[in-house]
Amino acid sequence: MYTLNRTATTDMEVTSIRLERDLKEKLKGLAGNQGYQALIRDILWNYVQQKSGDYQPQFRPDDIRASVTATAQQEERCVLTGDLIKPNESMLLGLTRSGEMVPLSIGSLGH
């Protein structure tokens, strides 16, 4: 995940959010040098893009190490094409170089 548009913090609005202590610590651990607030912004931007239809794929086919067939249990978006995958539709789950399992539409890998 990454923030598409890096905005100077001076141009951002301050917002207060309450998080469970455990969640905040896990976010800090996942964020590493990036910082957990930047990670939260990345997560929120990705969510907004997926739900608004403005999704911009963040992976290339050569980022996928392996794939397995699957059936979508809920609405997903292909990480390569941005195509919508509807519930109960055939799809692929792709294993990325970083070990994540990501949704792929059928044909998105050129098979």
Secondary structure, 3 states (H helix, E strand, C coil): CCCCCCCCHHHCCCCCCCCCHHHHHHHHHHHHHHCHHHHHHHHHHHHHHHHHCCCCCCCCHHHEEEEEEEECCCCEECCCCCCEECCCCEEEEEEECCCCEEEECCCCCCC
